[in-house]
Amino acid sequence: MNSILSAENIEKVQEILVQQLAVERTQVVPEADLVADLGADSLDLVEIGITAEETFNLTMPDEDMEKVRTVGDFYEALAARILDR
């Protein structure tokens, strides 16, 4: 996992995933696959990206979200966007 996101930001990401995917917080671990393990579909991934943009006041390009497969990938993509601000 990355060392860039604060514990607060990690909690925000977890909350986004818990709400969007109706999963337990204990399931939202870095190695969890968003589709295979957490049941996300393509619309969920779009909604997760939009919610992250609103929550963190940044832009998550579609190209970045297309590379996200796991929760850890999402942390990394988000951390990269936060650094670019």
Summary of the structure (lengths in Angstrom):
residues: 85
radius of gyration: 11.4
end to end distance: 20.7
largest distance: 31.6
contacts: 237
relative contact order: 0.21
helix: 62%
strand: 2%
